[in-house]
Amino acid sequence: MKQTMRRHRAARWLLPALVALVWIALGGLLGPYTGKLGDVQTNDNAAFLPSDAESTQVWRLQQEIAGQDSVPAIIVVEYNDAEADGADLETFTADVLSLPGVVGIPGPAVPSADGEAAQIVVQIDGARDADAGAVVEEIRAAAGQVSGDVYVTGPAGFAADLGEAFGDIDGLLLWVAVSAVLVILLVVYRSPLLPFIVLTSALLALSAAAAAVYWLADRELLTLNGQSQGIMFILVVGAATDYALLLVSRFREELREQGSRFAAMRAAIRGALPAIVASGGTVILGVLCLLVSELNSNRDLGPVAAIGIAMSMAASLTFLPAMLLLLGRAAFWPFRPRHGSSAPERSGAWSRVASLVARRSRPVWIATALGLAMLAVFVPRLDADGVAQTDLFQTDVESVAGQEVLARHFPGGSGNPVTVAGPQDDIERMIAVMEADPGITDADVLADGAPGGDESSPAVSDGQVIVLGTLGDAPDSDGAKDTVQRLRADLAETVPEALVGGETAVQVDTDAASVRDRQLIIPLVLAVVFVVLAILLRALIAPAVLLLANVLSFFATLGVAALVFEFVFGFDGIDPAVPLFGFVFLIALGIDYSIFLTTRVREEAGAIGTRPGISRGLTVTGGVITSAGVVLAATFSALAVVPISFLIQIAFIVAFGVLLDTFVVRSLLVPALAYDIGSRVWWPGHRVEKEELSP
């Protein structure tokens, strides 16, 4: 009998030890993939558009005519010596043409009208975005032989600078995020051991997520860009830490009630599992709504983020419980929770907040709702119609400087033309329409530059030709976008088969797709989250309260962001996708804290009633949910270390929104409104009060 009991006790230790060892072994094998994701990134805007977009169709025709997948780079030289004869430029051009990865230079250097500059268009092999960036760096390194200032810009130049900016994601970004989380956990737990266990769980989840995403991207089953990678890193670290905070808090609470660590863990998992699964499931379903996006970049972020959340849940519900079981009360040293000791969570600041909500529920929720509504008034000031590509970077980069030099010495869109594809028989009509447009300074047909071809004749593919138009405005300016819109309208009347493409058209199509995505995905996310909450809470009023409160919080956040972006950061506008991403993450993640609160309230209400349950639930979860919100806000704030305006904007909106949800919506608005409604909040399901369920 004793031997059987010893074997039983040994078996109880074996499983958690085995789970922990498996995760640690996987972490060692998969960890390097977090640093390899840059090898499978694609940061070219054209790659993110759907195949049926007008600019995409023109781009495909250009590739067919060229016979290869290439990305143009524009080399612009600003002479230091006005008497320079350009001989060194010819040598430089020949050297560039000999570089591996350079597939052609369509023509000789083009001098500016003022004689102070010249430009060269270089076609770079675009089969792998990272390789194109490496070629750009080689061109820049070879520029020292030219007697002038040399800049590499154009699509390839911008892609190279984006790749360099995103290079900090698997280094500086991760280091900043982890450091911020570590500091917060040390303050929360006041333990030298537990924070490292929680962080290890998060980093193991990140390793598994990175390996899965690398495998999918390497096989071209999804497209990964720097933005998606950065968001995934932040989501995994933040979500895994949040889930850990919830489980650890419940485990510590149960250790005071139970003498056995195994019994305490069973009770902790039983209490925390519904909230963690509901939270993770809500986020996963919310981000998967991005699959209906027209933009490949948005669509692929859905599964990337979903994989990250799934791995966060897996590590938090397997590795973390295993480590807590192995360490027991020692994990909390020096403040070990003792069996039978009182719970400090049931008193203190959150007890006073719960008391305020109970005594003044109606004034509290009305005041907070009005305050949020006043902030939301500023939403119309948020300009989400798109920004110039040169405004994307928050540091000085060569591609932006080169674009400014081009604008000083050449027509605004020089080297980055608008391209019109249409029937060969309609060449003259297409050129006539383009030359008649005030935004076009010159138009000419793309000549046959193939070996053996006649350069005086047009390049033809299946009866289609390309006409190139030089834009008078910078290619990423509003004026250039207006020109594309006018050309499409005018050509639709004269040459209905003609399609307008080029880098400016790509931005026009991207902005239009982003607006369409907002109109479709935002209602879809609301519907999905409402259904999940209704199933979880077995009610309709409670989910409606939670969702309306979080939507109000979102608009209040946008109102604050509008003021901060305009008067503090000085942004001229924001990317159209920023409000969409902000909505998806704030609704999916912000609702988490209401889920954590409401599931505990429902549990307590079954024993003591709805209104007392609200007070008890707010008291015991206040500290841990606040800590979780601060952690998530800190991790998203780390995105701001990447000098890309899109990520800085996302960082502010999500971080501020999460804090608003944590300290206002979950702490005051939701519990006060639910308290005022009372047991009817569970309508139309059965009321959960114990006395009402009794016969």
N, C-alpha and C positions, 0 to 999 in steps of 0.2 A: 504494500500500500504506500509506504513512504517512498519507495523507489519510483512508483508511478507518479506520485506528486512531484518528485524532483524532476522527472522527465517533463511533466506538464509545465512546471515553472521554467525549465530550460527552453521549452518550445515557445513559451510566451516571449522570451528574450530573443530567440533566434529570428523570428519574422521581422521585427523592427531593425535588427542589425543587418539582415540580408537586404531589406529595402534601402537602408542608408548606403550600404556598400555598392549596390547596383547603381544608384543615382550618382555616387562619387565617381565610379568607374565610367559611367556615361559622360559625366562632366569632363573627365580627362580626355576622352575620345572626341567629344563634340565641341569642346571649348574653342579650339582654333578657328572654327567656322565663323565666330563673331568678327574676326579680323579678316576673313576672306570674302565677306559679302560685297565689298567694293569691287571685286573682280567680276561680279555678275550684275553690276548696276548699269542702267541705261538712263541718261539724263538729257536725251534729245527730245525737244518738244514735239516734233513731228511723229515720233514713235508712240505718243500717248493718244493720238486721235484715232477714232474708229476708221475702219477701212473704207466706209462709204462717204466720209467727209470729202468735200470738194477739193480742199488743199491736199488731202492724202492721195486722191486719184491723180492729180497733177504730178505730185512727187513720184508716184509709181511710174508714170509715163516718162518722166525725166530719167529715172533709173534704167528703164528699158532702152531708151535712146543712147544713154551713156554706156550701156552694157555692163554696169557694175553698180554696187551699192556704195555711194560716195557722199561725203559731207564737205561742203565748201568752207575753206578758211580764207579770210581776206588779210593779206599782208599790206600794211600801209606804211610808207616811209616818209618822214618829214625831214627834209634836208637841213643840215646845219649850215652848209655852204651853198649860197645861191648859185655859184658857178659850177657846182658838181656836174660832171659829165655823165654820170650814171653807169660808168664802166664797171664799178664794183657791184652795182645792182644786177648787171647781167651775170656776173660770176656767182653772186648769191642765188639768183634764180636757178642757175644750172645746178648748184649744190643742193638746193631744196628739191629739185626734180629727181635727184639721185637718192634721196632719203627713202628707206623702206617705209611703205605705207602711203607714200605720195603717188597717186595713180595718174596724175596729169595736171598740166597748167594750160588752160584753154587758149591763152594768148599772151603776148608780151606785156611788160609793165606798162600801165597807162598813166601818163603824166597828168598832173592837175593843170587847169587853165592858168593858174598863177605861177606855174613852174616851181613851186616850193615843195611839192610832194608827188608821190607816185603810189599806185596800188597794183597788187598782183593777186589774182584769184587762183587758189590752189585747191585741187580736189584730193581729199584724203579718204582712204579706204574706211568705210563706215561699218564694216562687218561687226566690229566690237567697239563700243563707245569708249571703253577705257584705253584701247590701243590708239584710237584717234586722238585722245588727250595726250598720250605719250609722244605722238608725232608732232603735235603742236609745240610741246616743250622742246623737242629737238630743233624745230624751226626757230624758236626763240633763242635757243643756245647758239645757233649758227649766225645770228644777226649781227654779231660784233664786227664783221668785216665791212659793213655798210657805213658810209660816212653820213650818218643821219640817225634819227630816232626811229626805231622799227617797232611796230605793234602788230600782233596777230589777233584779229577779231573775227567777226562773222560767226555763223553757227558753230563751227568747230572750235573757235576761240572761246566762245561763251561756254560750250560744253566742257572744255578743259578747265576753265576757271571754276565752274560748278563742281566738277569732280574734285578739284583741290579743296574747295570749301567743305565739301561733304567728307573729305578725308579725315576730318576731326571726329567723325561720328563714333568710330570704334575705338577712339582714344580719349580725347579731351571730354567729349560729351558723356561717355560712360563713366569716366572718372569723376566728373562733377556731380552727376546724378547719384552715384553710389556714395560719394563723400557726404552729400547733403542728407541722404537717407540714414547713413551711419550716425551722424551727429544727432538727428532727431530721435533715433532709436535709443541712443545712449541717454538722452534726456528723459525719454518716456520710461524706459525700463530700469535705469540706474543700475545696470548690471553690465559687467565687462564681457560676459559670455553670450547672453541671449541675442544681442544685436547681430553678432557675427553668424549665428545659426540662421537667423532670418535672412540676412544678406546672402549667405551661401545658398539658401533655398531659391532666392530670386535669381542669382547668377547661374545656377544649374538649369532653371527654367529658361533663361535667356540662351544658354548654350544649345539646349534641345530645339528651341524655336529657330535659332539661327541656322542650325544644320538642316532643318526641314525646309526653310525658305531657300537656302542655298541650293538644295537638291532640286526644288521646283524651278527656280530661276535658271539654273544651269541647263536644265532640259527644256527651257523656254515655255514652261507651262504657266508661268506668270512673269510679268515685267516688274523688276525691282528698281526703284530710283532712290536717291539719297534721302528724300523726304520720307518715303515709306520706311526706310531702314531706321532713321532717327526716331520716328514715331513708335515703331515696334520696340526699340530699345527702352524708350521711356515707359510705354505701356506695360511691358513685362516687369520692369523693376518696380514701378508704382503699384500695379495690380497685385503682384506676388506679395509685396510688403503689406498692402492693405488686408489681403486675405489672411496673412500670417498674424497681423495685429488682432484680427477678430478671433482666430482660433486660439492664440496664446492667451488672450484676455479671458476667454471662456474656460480654458484649461486651468488658469490660475484661480479663477472663481470656483471651479469644481474641486480643486485641490484643498480648498478650505472646507468643503462639504464632505469629501471622501478621504478615507485613510489610504486607499490604494491608488497608485498612479494610473493603473490600467483601468480601474473603474472611473477615475476622473477623466481619462482620455475618451472612454466610451461616451460618457455624458457630454463632454465638450464637443465631440464630433456630432453627436446627435443634435446638439443645440445649434452648432455653427454651420453644419453641412447645408441645411436648406437655404440659409442666407447666402453662403458662398456660391452654391450652385445657381441659385436664382440670379445673383449678381453677375457671375461670369456668363451665364446663359444670356442674360439681357444684353451685355456688352457684345458678345459674339454675334447674336442675331442682329443687333443694331448696326455693327460695322459691316456685316454681310449684306445689308441693304445697299451698300456701295456697289454691289455686283451689277445693279441695273444702270450704273452710270455709263454715259457715252464715252467718257474719257478713260483710256486704259490705265492711266496713273491712278485715278480714283478707284476704278474697278478692282485693280490688283491690290490696293491697300486693304480692301475688305478681308480677303483670305490671309494676308500677311498679319494684320492685327488680330484676326480670329485665332490663328495659330499661336501667337504670343500669349493671348489670354488663356487658351486651352492648356498650354504648358505651365502657365502660372498657377492655374487651378490644380493641375496634376502634381506639381511639386509641393504646393501648400497642403494638399490632402494626403500625401504619401511620405515624402522625405521629411517634412517638418514634424508631423506626428511621431514618426519613427525616432527622430533625434530627441524630441521632448520625452518620449517614453524611456529612452536609454539614459537620459540625464535626470529625469524626474524633477524634484524640487531644487536640485542643485543648479538647474538651468537659470534660476532666478536669483542666485547668490549675488549679493549678500542679503537680499530681502526675500528670503524664502517664505512662501505662503504656508502657514502651519494649519494642520487639521483642527477645525473648530474655532479658528481665529475669525474676527469680524472683517467684513469686506469694506475697505475704504471707499469703494465706488458708490456705496449707498449713502454717502454723506458728502459734504463739501459743496463746491461751486455748482455742480450739476443738480444737486438736491435743491439748491435755492432757485435755479432756473426752472426746474420742474414745479416748484411751489408757485412761482410767478405765473407760469402757464396755467396752472390749475385755478389760481385765484382770479386772474384777469385774462382769460382765454380770448374772449371776443375783442377787447381793445388791442391785445397783442397781435392777433392775426390781421386785423384791419390796418393797424399802423404799419406792420411790416409789408403787407401787400401794397399799400399806398406808397411807401418808400421805394419799393422795387419798381412800381409803375412810373414814379417820377424819374427814375434813372432811365427807364426804357424810352422816355420821350425823346432822348437824344439819338436814337437809332437812325433817323433819316440823315444825320450828318455823316454817317459811315459810307464812304464812297467805295463800293465794291464792284465798279465797272471795269476793273483791270488796271494794270500798271505797266509802264514801259520796262522792257527787259533790262535796260541800263539801271533801273531803280531796284533791281532784284538784290544786288549786292550792297552790303553795308560797310564794306571796306574797299580800298582802291584796288582795282584789278585791271590787267592789261587790256582785256577785251572791251571794257567800257571806255578806257582812255583812247583806244584805237578808234572806237566809234565816234568819239568826239573829234579826233583829228580828221577822220573822213568827212565829217560834217563841215569842218572849217575850209576844206580845200576842194571838195567834190559835191555834186548834188546830194541831197540828204540820203537818198536810198541807193547811192552808188555802191556797186559790188554786191548788193542784196536785192535783186530786182523782183518785181511782181511778175509772175509767169502765167501766161494764158495758154491753155491747151485747147485745140479745136481742129476741125477738118482742114486738110491741106488746101482744099478749094476755096476756103474762106480766109486765107492769109491776109489779103488786102483789106477786107472789111474789119478784121480783128485789129490790124495795125491802125486803121482809120479811127476806130472807136477809142483806142488807147491814146493816140496822139491828140484827140479832141478833148481828152480829160485834162483839166488844169493841174492835177496832181502828178501827171506823167511828163517828164522832160524829154524822153526819147523812147522809141520802140523799134525793135528789129527782130527778125526771125532767128531762132537758134540754128546756126549753120551746121552742116554735116562735117564733124571733125573726126570721123572714124578713119582708120588707116585705109588709104586708097579712095577716100570719099572726096567729093567736090565741095570745097569750103564755100563756094558761091551759091550752093543749093541748100535748101532747108533739110534738116534732119527729120526723117519721117519714120513713124512706127505705126503700123496698121492704119495708114491713112491719116494719122494725127501728127500735128506739128506743135512746136512750142514757140511762142512769141514772148520776148523779154522786154519789160518796160522799166525804165529807170524812174524811181520815185523822187519827187522833189523834196519830200519830207523824210526825216529819219525813219527807218523801217519799223521801229517800235513805237512811233508817235501816234497820237490820235488822228492827225492829218493823214498819215499813211493808211490807217485803218478805214477812214472815211473814203479814201480813194478806192480801196478794194471793194467796199460796199457799192460805190457808184459804178465801178466797172462791171460788177456782177449784174446790177440792174440794167445797165445800158446794153451789155452783151446779150442778156436774156431776150431783148427785143430784136436785135439784129442778127446774132449768131446763137440761137438757143442751145446748140450743142457745146458751146465754149465753156470751159471751166477756169476759174481763177485760183492760182496757188502762189507759192512762195512763202517766205518766213512771216511776212505780215499777215497773209491769209491764214497761216497756221494759228497765229495769235487770235485773229478774228473768230475762227472756228472754235478755238479752245474756250474763249470767253463765252460764246454762244452756248456751247455744250455745258459749261459750268452753270449758267443761268438755268438751263433746262434741267440739270441735275438737281439744283436746289428745289425747283418746283415739284419734282417727282419724289425725291428721296426723303425730304423732310416730312411730308405726310406719311410716307411709308414707315419711317422710323417710329413716328408717334403711334401708328396703328400696331406695329409689332411690339413695342414696349408696353402698350396698354394691354394687349392680349396676354403677354407674359405675366404682368402684375395681376391681372384678373384671375389667371389660373393659380398663381402663387397664393394670393390672399382670399380666393374664392369669394370675391365681391366685385362690385362695380363702382361704388362710391369711393372707396379707399383708393383704387388705382386712378380714378379721375382726379382726386385731390392731389395725389403725388405728382401726376403728370402736369396738371395745370400749374402747380407751384414751381416745378422745374422749368416749364416753358417761360413763365414770368421771370424767373431768375436768369434764364438765357438772354431774354431781351434786355433786362437790366444790365447784364454783362456787356452786351453789344453797345448799349448806350454809353457806358463808362469807357469802353474801348474806343468809340468814336472820338471822345474828347481827348483821351490819352494819345492816340495815334496822331491826332491833328496838332495838339498844342504841346505835347511832350516829345514825342519821337519825330514829329515833322514829316510823317509819311504823306505823300501826295494822294495815295489811295491804297487799296488792298486788292489782292488777287480775288477773283470771284469765287474761288473754291474755299477761301478762308471761313466765311460764315457757315458753309456746309459742313466742313470738318469740325468747326467749333460746335455746331449743333449736335452732330453725331456723338462727339466725345462727351459733351456736357450732359446731354440727355441720358446717354448710356451709362456714363460714369457717375454723373451727379445723382442719378436715381439710386445708385448703389447705397448711398448713405441713408436714404429714406427706406430702402429695403432692409438694411441692417436694423434700423430702428423699428420698422413696422412688424417685421417677423418676431422681434423680441416682445413688442407690445401685444401681439396676438397670443404669444405663448403665456405672457403674464395675465392677460385678460381672461384666459381660460380658468384661472384660479381665483382672481380677485376682482374681475370686472373690467370693462373697457376703460373708464376714466382713471381708476387707480392703476390699471395696467399701463396707461400712457405715462403717468408720472413715474412709475417704477422703471419702465423701459427707457425713458429719457435719462433717468438718474444713472442706471447701471451701464448704459452704452455711451453716455456723453463723452467720457474721456477717450475711449478707444476710437470712436468714430471721428472725433476731432483730430486725434493723432493721425488717423488714416487720411483724412482730408489734407492735413498739412504735408504729409509725405507725398501724396499725389501732386499737390500744387508745387512742391519743391522739385519733384522729378520733371514735371513739364516745364518748369522755369529753366531747367538745364538746357532746353532746346535753344535758348537765346544765345548760347556760346557759339553756335554755328552762325556765321555772319550772312545769313540769307533772310530777307525781310519776311518771306512767307512763314518761316519757322519761328521767327521772333513774334510775329502776330499771333500765330497759333499758341505759342508759349504763354503770352499774356492772357489771351481770351480764356484758355482752359484753366490756367493757374488761378486767375482772379475768379472765374466762374465756380471752380471747385471750392474755393474759400468762402464765397458767397453762399453756396449750397450748404457748406458745413456749419457756418456760424449763424446764418440767418434762416435759411429754408428749413433745414432739418432740425435746428435747435428751437426755433420760434414759430415760424409760419405753419409747418405741417402739424406739429403736436398741438398747437393752439387751435387750429381749425378742426382737427380731429376731436379734440376735447370738447369743443363747442357742439359738434355734431353728435357726439356720444356713440352709443352702440349702433345707431343707424349707419355708421360709417361702414359696417360690414354687409350692408344690404346689397343684393337680395339673398345672400347666403344665410345660413343659420347663424344666429348670434352665438358668440363664443363664450359668454359668461358661464361659469360653472353652475351658478344657481339656476340659470335659465335652461340649462341642458338637463337638469335633474328632473325626475318624474314628480 
